[in-house]
Amino acid sequence: MSIFNNTQIAFADKTDAQLRKAYWMFKAIEQPVVTKLGISALNFTVEKDFPFVTDIVKKTLFEQFCGGETREESMQVVKQMFKRHVGSIFDYAIEGKAEENVFDETCEEIKQNIKFAEGNPAIPFVVFKPTGFGRIEIYEEVGKKVELTTSQKEEWARVVKRYEEVCQMAFDRNVILMIDAEETWMQDATDDLVNQMMEKFNRKKAIVWNTIQMYRTGRMEYLAEDLERAKARNYFLGYKFVRGAYMEKERERAAEMNYPDPIQPTKQASDDNYNAAINFVLNNLDRVSAFFGTHNEKSTELVMDKMRAMNLPHDHPQIHFGQLYGMSDNITYYLGEEKYNVCKYLPYGPVKDVVPYLTRRAQENTSVAGQTGRELGLINKELKRRKNK
């Protein structure tokens, strides 16, 4: 029996009405055809700016998976979760933009998040997506190590400047800054840039953290290289470990362009890879800090078991756990109850701009085997428990 099945702890902050609403939403997401049609309709109506649709989205998907439209609006959720020993990571969830002024605005937003997080234990990390700071195409070109045109060099210099500014601010204010991972074809440039930032700012401890997608092949080898480099140049490493979120897109592109599939061949291979990363971290705590971003109960319990075997305290400063807001509350709140370092990724932003993020969440819930069924089962169990009290 799983240690993560105490629904009374998981849903203590939710009313019966909120649970019922979440149940019917996950029920809809469970149907791939409904999800696909719903996403197409949602993207169309939001693009055409139908105000009533925005209201419907705000009261359903947005309410389930986002903290609010602004940082300030989200603080109500932050405070509520922190009462339960659960931190928040503000995630400015605007995707799919490609204008320089939007990149500058996003950079400013991340700086404000760093200021907001300074000295606030309820907000232990700040995060940003690489494509929030530059076009995916420029990362791809830089990653190929080809000769850039003058305009491309100038564009990349602006991307680097944004990274340097936020990393410097995070360093000055002692706030941990995580950089998300995205598609493999842009990741080499991101990894190289984040490594430069780690070497510069992680001299005393890990301030800048990279994200490693363990559903990818070759990631354990990459980690080994990273560690050797960090030892040789004397700096610290911080990582967020995830399985990954772009599997279908990655496989389709690899087949279309005839290169080796960069994704592990099976779910079991991804799980084994993720668990290998857990061992890597716990064997190298002298140099490595980690955030295990996972909705997988077995991986979470594996970290806990290894910590126990090593006599590490639950709140060890280099070991953190995290789940997405609106999902896997059974894991998050159990960890909070046991005083582990645990956070929710808390997306925020204007409803219209957050729709791409929300549709991705819906697609992931549909494609990840068993995830939606687990959510439905837990909600159902708690509603029955309350009814039979």
C-alpha angles and dihedrals in degrees: 000000000000120000086218099069101092099119092177089065093039096053103028091122096047125092121221089253092053091049092050091050091050090048094056092044094053088044090058092045089052090071109077093200093050090046093050094048092043093052093050091049092045094051091048096048094044090049089053089048100236101178097205089057090055089053092050092048091049092054095046126023094014094050091049099047107024136063097216143297093281138026090251093051089049093054091085089063092043093055093045093052094044090059084066094049092258118132128208132230111201109225113192092213102198111132139175099036121134109178124113093228090054090051089052091048091050090049089053090048091054090049089054089050090053091052089047092051096046109118092352112123090193088067105044097164141032119206140189137180118240090231088057086070102038146359117285088232093061091051088050093051093047090047091056089060091227126148108276125217118243092259091048091051090052091047092050091047088058090051091051091048091055091051092048093050096051094041091050091050092048089050093048092049097039094239120145111239120201123196114207125227123237136171117350094238091065097035100086091063091045093049092049092049094046090049090055089052092047092051090050101042106025098069095118101022141343108287098147115053130190126211120236121199107211095193084074124091119241097027097121089054089049091052091050090053091047091052094050091050093048091050092047093048096034107238136124130253130222124185140181108209120207133160094231144257110221103065101131093044091048094049093046093050093047091052093044095049095036101237128129114286105256093205125090111263096238141021088246091055089053090049092049090049092050091050090049087057089054089056091046091056098044091048092052107040090134087073109011135070122186145197111200105209104190144133090198112113095201094053091047092051091046090059090048092049093050092047089052092048090052093046091240118160117249090244096049104163094229098050122073135165129206145180134181119270110260095026139081095007087159089068099038099049094042089055090046091050089052090048098244117150101265134161142181120227099235113199119200139171141107110319094239093051094046095055094095089055092047094049089050089053090051092048092048091050089052095047101040105088112244098354097113092040090054092051091049093047093051094047091048091049092052094047089052091047091053092047092052096046 
